Amino acid sequence: MGERFHFVCHECTEEGVYEDRDEALDVKNDHVAATEHRVSMENISERPA
Ligand SMILES: [Zn+2]
């Protein structure tokens, strides 16, 4: 529960936060396929302190 993935493009302003890993990957892969931009994605899920 509570998983969140932050997708961000390093070459334009495209970014987003998704709760579903597969959805985030789809967006990431679509952006790469469409633009050949370099993007990264990280898990920003809240973790216990
Ligand atoms: Zn981009």
mmCIF file of the protein (N, C-alpha, C, O) and its ligand, coordinates in Angstrom:
data_MODEL
# 
_entry.id   MODEL 
# 
loop_
_entity.id 
_entity.type 
_entity.pdbx_number_of_molecules 
1 polymer     1 
2 non-polymer 1 
# 
_entity_poly.entity_id                      1 
_entity_poly.type                           'polypeptide(L)' 
_entity_poly.nstd_linkage                   no 
_entity_poly.nstd_monomer                   no 
_entity_poly.pdbx_seq_one_letter_code       MGERFHFVCHECTEEGVYEDRDEALDVKNDHVAATEHRVSMENISERPA 
_entity_poly.pdbx_seq_one_letter_code_can   MGERFHFVCHECTEEGVYEDRDEALDVKNDHVAATEHRVSMENISERPA 
_entity_poly.pdbx_strand_id                 A 
# 
loop_
_entity_poly_seq.entity_id 
_entity_poly_seq.num 
_entity_poly_seq.mon_id 
_entity_poly_seq.hetero 
1 1  MET n 
1 2  GLY n 
1 3  GLU n 
1 4  ARG n 
1 5  PHE n 
1 6  HIS n 
1 7  PHE n 
1 8  VAL n 
1 9  CYS n 
1 10 HIS n 
1 11 GLU n 
1 12 CYS n 
1 13 THR n 
1 14 GLU n 
1 15 GLU n 
1 16 GLY n 
1 17 VAL n 
1 18 TYR n 
1 19 GLU n 
1 20 ASP n 
1 21 ARG n 
1 22 ASP n 
1 23 GLU n 
1 24 ALA n 
1 25 LEU n 
1 26 ASP n 
1 27 VAL n 
1 28 LYS n 
1 29 ASN n 
1 30 ASP n 
1 31 HIS n 
1 32 VAL n 
1 33 ALA n 
1 34 ALA n 
1 35 THR n 
1 36 GLU n 
1 37 HIS n 
1 38 ARG n 
1 39 VAL n 
1 40 SER n 
1 41 MET n 
1 42 GLU n 
1 43 ASN n 
1 44 ILE n 
1 45 SER n 
1 46 GLU n 
1 47 ARG n 
1 48 PRO n 
1 49 ALA n 
# 
loop_
_struct_asym.id 
_struct_asym.entity_id 
A 1 
B 2 
# 
loop_
_chem_comp.id 
_chem_comp.type 
_chem_comp.mon_nstd_flag 
ALA 'L-peptide linking' y 
ARG 'L-peptide linking' y 
ASN 'L-peptide linking' y 
ASP 'L-peptide linking' y 
CYS 'L-peptide linking' y 
GLU 'L-peptide linking' y 
GLY 'peptide linking'   y 
HIS 'L-peptide linking' y 
ILE 'L-peptide linking' y 
LEU 'L-peptide linking' y 
LYS 'L-peptide linking' y 
MET 'L-peptide linking' y 
PHE 'L-peptide linking' y 
PRO 'L-peptide linking' y 
SER 'L-peptide linking' y 
THR 'L-peptide linking' y 
TYR 'L-peptide linking' y 
VAL 'L-peptide linking' y 
ZN  non-polymer         . 
# 
_pdbx_entity_nonpoly.entity_id   2 
_pdbx_entity_nonpoly.name        ? 
_pdbx_entity_nonpoly.comp_id     ZN 
# 
_pdbx_nonpoly_scheme.asym_id         B 
_pdbx_nonpoly_scheme.entity_id       2 
_pdbx_nonpoly_scheme.mon_id          ZN 
_pdbx_nonpoly_scheme.ndb_seq_num     1 
_pdbx_nonpoly_scheme.pdb_seq_num     101 
_pdbx_nonpoly_scheme.auth_seq_num    101 
_pdbx_nonpoly_scheme.pdb_mon_id      ZN 
_pdbx_nonpoly_scheme.auth_mon_id     ZN 
_pdbx_nonpoly_scheme.pdb_strand_id   A 
_pdbx_nonpoly_scheme.pdb_ins_code    . 
# 
loop_
_atom_site.group_PDB 
_atom_site.id 
_atom_site.type_symbol 
_atom_site.label_atom_id 
_atom_site.label_alt_id 
_atom_site.label_comp_id 
_atom_site.label_asym_id 
_atom_site.label_entity_id 
_atom_site.label_seq_id 
_atom_site.pdbx_PDB_ins_code 
_atom_site.Cartn_x 
_atom_site.Cartn_y 
_atom_site.Cartn_z 
_atom_site.occupancy 
_atom_site.B_iso_or_equiv 
_atom_site.pdbx_formal_charge 
_atom_site.auth_seq_id 
_atom_site.auth_comp_id 
_atom_site.auth_asym_id 
_atom_site.auth_atom_id 
_atom_site.pdbx_PDB_model_num 
ATOM   1   N  N  . MET A 1 1  ? 0.834  -1.206 0.000   1.00 0.00 ? 1   MET A N  1 
ATOM   2   C  CA . MET A 1 1  ? 0.000  0.000  0.000   1.00 0.00 ? 1   MET A CA 1 
ATOM   3   C  C  . MET A 1 1  ? 0.864  1.249  0.000   1.00 0.00 ? 1   MET A C  1 
ATOM   4   O  O  . MET A 1 1  ? 1.983  1.255  0.512   1.00 0.00 ? 1   MET A O  1 
ATOM   5   N  N  . GLY A 1 2  ? 0.321  2.303  -0.584  1.00 0.00 ? 2   GLY A N  1 
ATOM   6   C  CA . GLY A 1 2  ? 1.011  3.583  -0.515  1.00 0.00 ? 2   GLY A CA 1 
ATOM   7   C  C  . GLY A 1 2  ? 2.206  3.722  -1.420  1.00 0.00 ? 2   GLY A C  1 
ATOM   8   O  O  . GLY A 1 2  ? 3.015  4.633  -1.249  1.00 0.00 ? 2   GLY A O  1 
ATOM   9   N  N  . GLU A 1 3  ? 2.331  2.807  -2.405  1.00 0.00 ? 3   GLU A N  1 
ATOM   10  C  CA . GLU A 1 3  ? 3.476  2.946  -3.299  1.00 0.00 ? 3   GLU A CA 1 
ATOM   11  C  C  . GLU A 1 3  ? 3.256  4.089  -4.263  1.00 0.00 ? 3   GLU A C  1 
ATOM   12  O  O  . GLU A 1 3  ? 2.165  4.263  -4.806  1.00 0.00 ? 3   GLU A O  1 
ATOM   13  N  N  . ARG A 1 4  ? 4.300  4.864  -4.467  1.00 0.00 ? 4   ARG A N  1 
ATOM   14  C  CA . ARG A 1 4  ? 4.219  5.976  -5.416  1.00 0.00 ? 4   ARG A CA 1 
ATOM   15  C  C  . ARG A 1 4  ? 5.515  6.034  -6.220  1.00 0.00 ? 4   ARG A C  1 
ATOM   16  O  O  . ARG A 1 4  ? 6.615  5.843  -5.700  1.00 0.00 ? 4   ARG A O  1 
ATOM   17  N  N  . PHE A 1 5  ? 5.335  6.304  -7.504  1.00 0.00 ? 5   PHE A N  1 
ATOM   18  C  CA . PHE A 1 5  ? 6.485  6.346  -8.396  1.00 0.00 ? 5   PHE A CA 1 
ATOM   19  C  C  . PHE A 1 5  ? 6.531  7.696  -9.094  1.00 0.00 ? 5   PHE A C  1 
ATOM   20  O  O  . PHE A 1 5  ? 5.549  8.134  -9.693  1.00 0.00 ? 5   PHE A O  1 
ATOM   21  N  N  . HIS A 1 6  ? 7.658  8.333  -9.010  1.00 0.00 ? 6   HIS A N  1 
ATOM   22  C  CA . HIS A 1 6  ? 7.835  9.645  -9.622  1.00 0.00 ? 6   HIS A CA 1 
ATOM   23  C  C  . HIS A 1 6  ? 8.629  9.478  -10.902 1.00 0.00 ? 6   HIS A C  1 
ATOM   24  O  O  . HIS A 1 6  ? 9.779  9.037  -10.894 1.00 0.00 ? 6   HIS A O  1 
ATOM   25  N  N  . PHE A 1 7  ? 7.986  9.843  -12.004 1.00 0.00 ? 7   PHE A N  1 
ATOM   26  C  CA . PHE A 1 7  ? 8.635  9.796  -13.315 1.00 0.00 ? 7   PHE A CA 1 
ATOM   27  C  C  . PHE A 1 7  ? 9.000  11.212 -13.696 1.00 0.00 ? 7   PHE A C  1 
ATOM   28  O  O  . PHE A 1 7  ? 8.170  12.115 -13.593 1.00 0.00 ? 7   PHE A O  1 
ATOM   29  N  N  . VAL A 1 8  ? 10.232 11.420 -14.136 1.00 0.00 ? 8   VAL A N  1 
ATOM   30  C  CA . VAL A 1 8  ? 10.660 12.753 -14.530 1.00 0.00 ? 8   VAL A CA 1 
ATOM   31  C  C  . VAL A 1 8  ? 11.566 12.668 -15.750 1.00 0.00 ? 8   VAL A C  1 
ATOM   32  O  O  . VAL A 1 8  ? 12.425 11.793 -15.854 1.00 0.00 ? 8   VAL A O  1 
ATOM   33  N  N  . CYS A 1 9  ? 11.344 13.616 -16.681 1.00 0.00 ? 9   CYS A N  1 
ATOM   34  C  CA . CYS A 1 9  ? 12.180 13.701 -17.871 1.00 0.00 ? 9   CYS A CA 1 
ATOM   35  C  C  . CYS A 1 9  ? 13.286 14.717 -17.625 1.00 0.00 ? 9   CYS A C  1 
ATOM   36  O  O  . CYS A 1 9  ? 13.053 15.784 -17.056 1.00 0.00 ? 9   CYS A O  1 
ATOM   37  N  N  . HIS A 1 10 ? 14.494 14.372 -18.062 1.00 0.00 ? 10  HIS A N  1 
ATOM   38  C  CA . HIS A 1 10 ? 15.627 15.271 -17.867 1.00 0.00 ? 10  HIS A CA 1 
ATOM   39  C  C  . HIS A 1 10 ? 15.785 16.269 -19.005 1.00 0.00 ? 10  HIS A C  1 
ATOM   40  O  O  . HIS A 1 10 ? 16.643 17.150 -18.947 1.00 0.00 ? 10  HIS A O  1 
ATOM   41  N  N  . GLU A 1 11 ? 14.967 16.135 -20.032 1.00 0.00 ? 11  GLU A N  1 
ATOM   42  C  CA . GLU A 1 11 ? 15.157 16.959 -21.227 1.00 0.00 ? 11  GLU A CA 1 
ATOM   43  C  C  . GLU A 1 11 ? 13.957 17.816 -21.568 1.00 0.00 ? 11  GLU A C  1 
ATOM   44  O  O  . GLU A 1 11 ? 14.002 18.577 -22.535 1.00 0.00 ? 11  GLU A O  1 
ATOM   45  N  N  . CYS A 1 12 ? 12.883 17.714 -20.798 1.00 0.00 ? 12  CYS A N  1 
ATOM   46  C  CA . CYS A 1 12 ? 11.741 18.596 -20.946 1.00 0.00 ? 12  CYS A CA 1 
ATOM   47  C  C  . CYS A 1 12 ? 11.000 18.615 -19.619 1.00 0.00 ? 12  CYS A C  1 
ATOM   48  O  O  . CYS A 1 12 ? 11.497 18.090 -18.622 1.00 0.00 ? 12  CYS A O  1 
ATOM   49  N  N  . THR A 1 13 ? 9.827  19.212 -19.597 1.00 0.00 ? 13  THR A N  1 
ATOM   50  C  CA . THR A 1 13 ? 9.140  19.409 -18.323 1.00 0.00 ? 13  THR A CA 1 
ATOM   51  C  C  . THR A 1 13 ? 8.212  18.259 -17.971 1.00 0.00 ? 13  THR A C  1 
ATOM   52  O  O  . THR A 1 13 ? 7.473  18.326 -16.989 1.00 0.00 ? 13  THR A O  1 
ATOM   53  N  N  . GLU A 1 14 ? 8.251  17.200 -18.777 1.00 0.00 ? 14  GLU A N  1 
ATOM   54  C  CA . GLU A 1 14 ? 7.363  16.069 -18.535 1.00 0.00 ? 14  GLU A CA 1 
ATOM   55  C  C  . GLU A 1 14 ? 7.682  15.399 -17.198 1.00 0.00 ? 14  GLU A C  1 
ATOM   56  O  O  . GLU A 1 14 ? 8.824  15.025 -16.933 1.00 0.00 ? 14  GLU A O  1 
ATOM   57  N  N  . GLU A 1 15 ? 6.664  15.258 -16.373 1.00 0.00 ? 15  GLU A N  1 
ATOM   58  C  CA . GLU A 1 15 ? 6.838  14.487 -15.152 1.00 0.00 ? 15  GLU A CA 1 
ATOM   59  C  C  . GLU A 1 15 ? 5.496  14.118 -14.582 1.00 0.00 ? 15  GLU A C  1 
ATOM   60  O  O  . GLU A 1 15 ? 4.468  14.676 -14.967 1.00 0.00 ? 15  GLU A O  1 
ATOM   61  N  N  . GLY A 1 16 ? 5.505  13.188 -13.677 1.00 0.00 ? 16  GLY A N  1 
ATOM   62  C  CA . GLY A 1 16 ? 4.254  12.770 -13.071 1.00 0.00 ? 16  GLY A CA 1 
ATOM   63  C  C  . GLY A 1 16 ? 4.498  11.814 -11.927 1.00 0.00 ? 16  GLY A C  1 
ATOM   64  O  O  . GLY A 1 16 ? 5.567  11.219 -11.790 1.00 0.00 ? 16  GLY A O  1 
ATOM   65  N  N  . VAL A 1 17 ? 3.468  11.687 -11.110 1.00 0.00 ? 17  VAL A N  1 
ATOM   66  C  CA . VAL A 1 17 ? 3.532  10.753 -9.996  1.00 0.00 ? 17  VAL A CA 1 
ATOM   67  C  C  . VAL A 1 17 ? 2.398  9.745  -10.166 1.00 0.00 ? 17  VAL A C  1 
ATOM   68  O  O  . VAL A 1 17 ? 1.244  10.116 -10.377 1.00 0.00 ? 17  VAL A O  1 
ATOM   69  N  N  . TYR A 1 18 ? 2.745  8.488  -10.071 1.00 0.00 ? 18  TYR A N  1 
ATOM   70  C  CA . TYR A 1 18 ? 1.773  7.420  -10.278 1.00 0.00 ? 18  TYR A CA 1 
ATOM   71  C  C  . TYR A 1 18 ? 1.800  6.451  -9.114  1.00 0.00 ? 18  TYR A C  1 
ATOM   72  O  O  . TYR A 1 18 ? 2.853  6.167  -8.542  1.00 0.00 ? 18  TYR A O  1 
ATOM   73  N  N  . GLU A 1 19 ? 0.630  5.954  -8.777  1.00 0.00 ? 19  GLU A N  1 
ATOM   74  C  CA . GLU A 1 19 ? 0.559  4.979  -7.692  1.00 0.00 ? 19  GLU A CA 1 
ATOM   75  C  C  . GLU A 1 19 ? 0.749  3.564  -8.211  1.00 0.00 ? 19  GLU A C  1 
ATOM   76  O  O  . GLU A 1 19 ? 0.982  2.631  -7.443  1.00 0.00 ? 19  GLU A O  1 
ATOM   77  N  N  . ASP A 1 20 ? 0.648  3.420  -9.517  1.00 0.00 ? 20  ASP A N  1 
ATOM   78  C  CA . ASP A 1 20 ? 0.773  2.094  -10.114 1.00 0.00 ? 20  ASP A CA 1 
ATOM   79  C  C  . ASP A 1 20 ? 2.078  2.008  -10.901 1.00 0.00 ? 20  ASP A C  1 
ATOM   80  O  O  . ASP A 1 20 ? 2.315  2.803  -11.810 1.00 0.00 ? 20  ASP A O  1 
ATOM   81  N  N  . ARG A 1 21 ? 2.911  1.051  -10.551 1.00 0.00 ? 21  ARG A N  1 
ATOM   82  C  CA . ARG A 1 21 ? 4.230  0.947  -11.177 1.00 0.00 ? 21  ARG A CA 1 
ATOM   83  C  C  . ARG A 1 21 ? 4.120  0.696  -12.675 1.00 0.00 ? 21  ARG A C  1 
ATOM   84  O  O  . ARG A 1 21 ? 4.859  1.290  -13.461 1.00 0.00 ? 21  ARG A O  1 
ATOM   85  N  N  . ASP A 1 22 ? 3.202  -0.179 -13.073 1.00 0.00 ? 22  ASP A N  1 
ATOM   86  C  CA . ASP A 1 22 ? 3.055  -0.484 -14.497 1.00 0.00 ? 22  ASP A CA 1 
ATOM   87  C  C  . ASP A 1 22 ? 2.593  0.734  -15.277 1.00 0.00 ? 22  ASP A C  1 
ATOM   88  O  O  . ASP A 1 22 ? 3.031  0.952  -16.407 1.00 0.00 ? 22  ASP A O  1 
ATOM   89  N  N  . GLU A 1 23 ? 1.701  1.539  -14.676 1.00 0.00 ? 23  GLU A N  1 
ATOM   90  C  CA . GLU A 1 23 ? 1.234  2.746  -15.350 1.00 0.00 ? 23  GLU A CA 1 
ATOM   91  C  C  . GLU A 1 23 ? 2.391  3.731  -15.509 1.00 0.00 ? 23  GLU A C  1 
ATOM   92  O  O  . GLU A 1 23 ? 2.550  4.345  -16.564 1.00 0.00 ? 23  GLU A O  1 
ATOM   93  N  N  . ALA A 1 24 ? 3.182  3.875  -14.474 1.00 0.00 ? 24  ALA A N  1 
ATOM   94  C  CA . ALA A 1 24 ? 4.329  4.776  -14.548 1.00 0.00 ? 24  ALA A CA 1 
ATOM   95  C  C  . ALA A 1 24 ? 5.310  4.317  -15.625 1.00 0.00 ? 24  ALA A C  1 
ATOM   96  O  O  . ALA A 1 24 ? 5.856  5.131  -16.370 1.00 0.00 ? 24  ALA A O  1 
ATOM   97  N  N  . LEU A 1 25 ? 5.525  3.011  -15.695 1.00 0.00 ? 25  LEU A N  1 
ATOM   98  C  CA . LEU A 1 25 ? 6.438  2.481  -16.709 1.00 0.00 ? 25  LEU A CA 1 
ATOM   99  C  C  . LEU A 1 25 ? 5.888  2.713  -18.107 1.00 0.00 ? 25  LEU A C  1 
ATOM   100 O  O  . LEU A 1 25 ? 6.639  3.027  -19.030 1.00 0.00 ? 25  LEU A O  1 
ATOM   101 N  N  . ASP A 1 26 ? 4.573  2.559  -18.264 1.00 0.00 ? 26  ASP A N  1 
ATOM   102 C  CA . ASP A 1 26 ? 3.958  2.805  -19.567 1.00 0.00 ? 26  ASP A CA 1 
ATOM   103 C  C  . ASP A 1 26 ? 4.177  4.241  -20.011 1.00 0.00 ? 26  ASP A C  1 
ATOM   104 O  O  . ASP A 1 26 ? 4.544  4.494  -21.159 1.00 0.00 ? 26  ASP A O  1 
ATOM   105 N  N  . VAL A 1 27 ? 3.953  5.176  -19.104 1.00 0.00 ? 27  VAL A N  1 
ATOM   106 C  CA . VAL A 1 27 ? 4.132  6.591  -19.425 1.00 0.00 ? 27  VAL A CA 1 
ATOM   107 C  C  . VAL A 1 27 ? 5.588  6.877  -19.761 1.00 0.00 ? 27  VAL A C  1 
ATOM   108 O  O  . VAL A 1 27 ? 5.897  7.572  -20.729 1.00 0.00 ? 27  VAL A O  1 
ATOM   109 N  N  . LYS A 1 28 ? 6.466  6.333  -18.948 1.00 0.00 ? 28  LYS A N  1 
ATOM   110 C  CA . LYS A 1 28 ? 7.899  6.509  -19.164 1.00 0.00 ? 28  LYS A CA 1 
ATOM   111 C  C  . LYS A 1 28 ? 8.309  5.958  -20.529 1.00 0.00 ? 28  LYS A C  1 
ATOM   112 O  O  . LYS A 1 28 ? 8.984  6.637  -21.302 1.00 0.00 ? 28  LYS A O  1 
ATOM   113 N  N  . ASN A 1 29 ? 7.898  4.730  -20.816 1.00 0.00 ? 29  ASN A N  1 
ATOM   114 C  CA . ASN A 1 29 ? 8.293  4.102  -22.074 1.00 0.00 ? 29  ASN A CA 1 
ATOM   115 C  C  . ASN A 1 29 ? 7.684  4.818  -23.272 1.00 0.00 ? 29  ASN A C  1 
ATOM   116 O  O  . ASN A 1 29 ? 8.328  4.954  -24.313 1.00 0.00 ? 29  ASN A O  1 
ATOM   117 N  N  . ASP A 1 30 ? 6.439  5.279  -23.124 1.00 0.00 ? 30  ASP A N  1 
ATOM   118 C  CA . ASP A 1 30 ? 5.802  6.020  -24.213 1.00 0.00 ? 30  ASP A CA 1 
ATOM   119 C  C  . ASP A 1 30 ? 6.565  7.312  -24.495 1.00 0.00 ? 30  ASP A C  1 
ATOM   120 O  O  . ASP A 1 30 ? 6.763  7.684  -25.651 1.00 0.00 ? 30  ASP A O  1 
ATOM   121 N  N  . HIS A 1 31 ? 6.991  7.992  -23.430 1.00 0.00 ? 31  HIS A N  1 
ATOM   122 C  CA . HIS A 1 31 ? 7.701  9.258  -23.608 1.00 0.00 ? 31  HIS A CA 1 
ATOM   123 C  C  . HIS A 1 31 ? 9.043  9.017  -24.279 1.00 0.00 ? 31  HIS A C  1 
ATOM   124 O  O  . HIS A 1 31 ? 9.438  9.762  -25.176 1.00 0.00 ? 31  HIS A O  1 
ATOM   125 N  N  . VAL A 1 32 ? 9.737  7.984  -23.847 1.00 0.00 ? 32  VAL A N  1 
ATOM   126 C  CA . VAL A 1 32 ? 11.027 7.652  -24.455 1.00 0.00 ? 32  VAL A CA 1 
ATOM   127 C  C  . VAL A 1 32 ? 10.839 7.303  -25.924 1.00 0.00 ? 32  VAL A C  1 
ATOM   128 O  O  . VAL A 1 32 ? 11.612 7.745  -26.774 1.00 0.00 ? 32  VAL A O  1 
ATOM   129 N  N  . ALA A 1 33 ? 9.819  6.514  -26.221 1.00 0.00 ? 33  ALA A N  1 
ATOM   130 C  CA . ALA A 1 33 ? 9.573  6.088  -27.601 1.00 0.00 ? 33  ALA A CA 1 
ATOM   131 C  C  . ALA A 1 33 ? 9.221  7.284  -28.477 1.00 0.00 ? 33  ALA A C  1 
ATOM   132 O  O  . ALA A 1 33 ? 9.610  7.340  -29.644 1.00 0.00 ? 33  ALA A O  1 
ATOM   133 N  N  . ALA A 1 34 ? 8.486  8.237  -27.917 1.00 0.00 ? 34  ALA A N  1 
ATOM   134 C  CA . ALA A 1 34 ? 8.010  9.368  -28.696 1.00 0.00 ? 34  ALA A CA 1 
ATOM   135 C  C  . ALA A 1 34 ? 9.076  10.442 -28.872 1.00 0.00 ? 34  ALA A C  1 
ATOM   136 O  O  . ALA A 1 34 ? 9.091  11.133 -29.891 1.00 0.00 ? 34  ALA A O  1 
ATOM   137 N  N  . THR A 1 35 ? 9.969  10.593 -27.894 1.00 0.00 ? 35  THR A N  1 
ATOM   138 C  CA . THR A 1 35 ? 10.867 11.741 -27.886 1.00 0.00 ? 35  THR A CA 1 
ATOM   139 C  C  . THR A 1 35 ? 12.348 11.371 -27.842 1.00 0.00 ? 35  THR A C  1 
ATOM   140 O  O  . THR A 1 35 ? 13.204 12.195 -28.167 1.00 0.00 ? 35  THR A O  1 
ATOM   141 N  N  . GLU A 1 36 ? 12.655 10.129 -27.439 1.00 0.00 ? 36  GLU A N  1 
ATOM   142 C  CA . GLU A 1 36 ? 14.042 9.700  -27.204 1.00 0.00 ? 36  GLU A CA 1 
ATOM   143 C  C  . GLU A 1 36 ? 14.706 10.535 -26.117 1.00 0.00 ? 36  GLU A C  1 
ATOM   144 O  O  . GLU A 1 36 ? 15.930 10.655 -26.070 1.00 0.00 ? 36  GLU A O  1 
ATOM   145 N  N  . HIS A 1 37 ? 13.891 11.104 -25.251 1.00 0.00 ? 37  HIS A N  1 
ATOM   146 C  CA . HIS A 1 37 ? 14.435 11.835 -24.109 1.00 0.00 ? 37  HIS A CA 1 
ATOM   147 C  C  . HIS A 1 37 ? 14.958 10.852 -23.059 1.00 0.00 ? 37  HIS A C  1 
ATOM   148 O  O  . HIS A 1 37 ? 14.597 9.676  -23.027 1.00 0.00 ? 37  HIS A O  1 
ATOM   149 N  N  . ARG A 1 38 ? 15.815 11.388 -22.216 1.00 0.00 ? 38  ARG A N  1 
ATOM   150 C  CA . ARG A 1 38 ? 16.298 10.591 -21.089 1.00 0.00 ? 38  ARG A CA 1 
ATOM   151 C  C  . ARG A 1 38 ? 15.388 10.846 -19.899 1.00 0.00 ? 38  ARG A C  1 
ATOM   152 O  O  . ARG A 1 38 ? 15.191 11.989 -19.489 1.00 0.00 ? 38  ARG A O  1 
ATOM   153 N  N  . VAL A 1 39 ? 14.846 9.788  -19.357 1.00 0.00 ? 39  VAL A N  1 
ATOM   154 C  CA . VAL A 1 39 ? 13.929 9.925  -18.234 1.00 0.00 ? 39  VAL A CA 1 
ATOM   155 C  C  . VAL A 1 39 ? 14.381 9.015  -17.102 1.00 0.00 ? 39  VAL A C  1 
ATOM   156 O  O  . VAL A 1 39 ? 15.125 8.057  -17.311 1.00 0.00 ? 39  VAL A O  1 
ATOM   157 N  N  . SER A 1 40 ? 13.926 9.326  -15.925 1.00 0.00 ? 40  SER A N  1 
ATOM   158 C  CA . SER A 1 40 ? 14.197 8.442  -14.810 1.00 0.00 ? 40  SER A CA 1 
ATOM   159 C  C  . SER A 1 40 ? 12.935 8.288  -13.975 1.00 0.00 ? 40  SER A C  1 
ATOM   160 O  O  . SER A 1 40 ? 12.016 9.104  -14.049 1.00 0.00 ? 40  SER A O  1 
ATOM   161 N  N  . MET A 1 41 ? 12.913 7.245  -13.196 1.00 0.00 ? 41  MET A N  1 
ATOM   162 C  CA . MET A 1 41 ? 11.766 6.982  -12.357 1.00 0.00 ? 41  MET A CA 1 
ATOM   163 C  C  . MET A 1 41 ? 12.256 6.484  -11.019 1.00 0.00 ? 41  MET A C  1 
ATOM   164 O  O  . MET A 1 41 ? 13.130 5.620  -10.948 1.00 0.00 ? 41  MET A O  1 
ATOM   165 N  N  . GLU A 1 42 ? 11.702 7.020  -9.976  1.00 0.00 ? 42  GLU A N  1 
ATOM   166 C  CA . GLU A 1 42 ? 12.103 6.537  -8.670  1.00 0.00 ? 42  GLU A CA 1 
ATOM   167 C  C  . GLU A 1 42 ? 10.898 6.267  -7.799  1.00 0.00 ? 42  GLU A C  1 
ATOM   168 O  O  . GLU A 1 42 ? 9.843  6.884  -7.946  1.00 0.00 ? 42  GLU A O  1 
ATOM   169 N  N  . ASN A 1 43 ? 11.081 5.337  -6.896  1.00 0.00 ? 43  ASN A N  1 
ATOM   170 C  CA . ASN A 1 43 ? 10.035 4.998  -5.944  1.00 0.00 ? 43  ASN A CA 1 
ATOM   171 C  C  . ASN A 1 43 ? 10.090 6.008  -4.806  1.00 0.00 ? 43  ASN A C  1 
ATOM   172 O  O  . ASN A 1 43 ? 11.070 6.090  -4.066  1.00 0.00 ? 43  ASN A O  1 
ATOM   173 N  N  . ILE A 1 44 ? 9.000  6.780  -4.688  1.00 0.00 ? 44  ILE A N  1 
ATOM   174 C  CA . ILE A 1 44 ? 8.968  7.800  -3.630  1.00 0.00 ? 44  ILE A CA 1 
ATOM   175 C  C  . ILE A 1 44 ? 7.945  7.424  -2.565  1.00 0.00 ? 44  ILE A C  1 
ATOM   176 O  O  . ILE A 1 44 ? 7.408  8.283  -1.866  1.00 0.00 ? 44  ILE A O  1 
ATOM   177 N  N  . SER A 1 45 ? 7.691  6.133  -2.457  1.00 0.00 ? 45  SER A N  1 
ATOM   178 C  CA . SER A 1 45 ? 6.763  5.663  -1.433  1.00 0.00 ? 45  SER A CA 1 
ATOM   179 C  C  . SER A 1 45 ? 7.234  6.126  -0.064  1.00 0.00 ? 45  SER A C  1 
ATOM   180 O  O  . SER A 1 45 ? 8.428  6.182  0.229   1.00 0.00 ? 45  SER A O  1 
ATOM   181 N  N  . GLU A 1 46 ? 6.260  6.452  0.752   1.00 0.00 ? 46  GLU A N  1 
ATOM   182 C  CA . GLU A 1 46 ? 6.615  6.847  2.108   1.00 0.00 ? 46  GLU A CA 1 
ATOM   183 C  C  . GLU A 1 46 ? 7.127  5.630  2.858   1.00 0.00 ? 46  GLU A C  1 
ATOM   184 O  O  . GLU A 1 46 ? 6.561  4.539  2.781   1.00 0.00 ? 46  GLU A O  1 
ATOM   185 N  N  . ARG A 1 47 ? 8.186  5.844  3.567   1.00 0.00 ? 47  ARG A N  1 
ATOM   186 C  CA . ARG A 1 47 ? 8.741  4.741  4.337   1.00 0.00 ? 47  ARG A CA 1 
ATOM   187 C  C  . ARG A 1 47 ? 8.694  5.073  5.828   1.00 0.00 ? 47  ARG A C  1 
ATOM   188 O  O  . ARG A 1 47 ? 8.749  6.239  6.221   1.00 0.00 ? 47  ARG A O  1 
ATOM   189 N  N  . PRO A 1 48 ? 8.594  4.042  6.638   1.00 0.00 ? 48  PRO A N  1 
ATOM   190 C  CA . PRO A 1 48 ? 8.621  4.290  8.085   1.00 0.00 ? 48  PRO A CA 1 
ATOM   191 C  C  . PRO A 1 48 ? 9.931  4.963  8.481   1.00 0.00 ? 48  PRO A C  1 
ATOM   192 O  O  . PRO A 1 48 ? 10.995 4.637  7.953   1.00 0.00 ? 48  PRO A O  1 
ATOM   193 N  N  . ALA A 1 49 ? 9.842  5.880  9.394   1.00 0.00 ? 49  ALA A N  1 
ATOM   194 C  CA . ALA A 1 49 ? 11.038 6.606  9.823   1.00 0.00 ? 49  ALA A CA 1 
ATOM   195 C  C  . ALA A 1 49 ? 12.021 5.672  10.516  1.00 0.00 ? 49  ALA A C  1 
ATOM   196 O  O  . ALA A 1 49 ? 13.089 6.108  10.946  1.00 0.00 ? 49  ALA A O  1 
HETATM 197 ZN ZN . ZN  B 2 .  ? 10.953 14.759 -22.257 1.00 0.00 2 101 ZN  A ZN 1 
# 
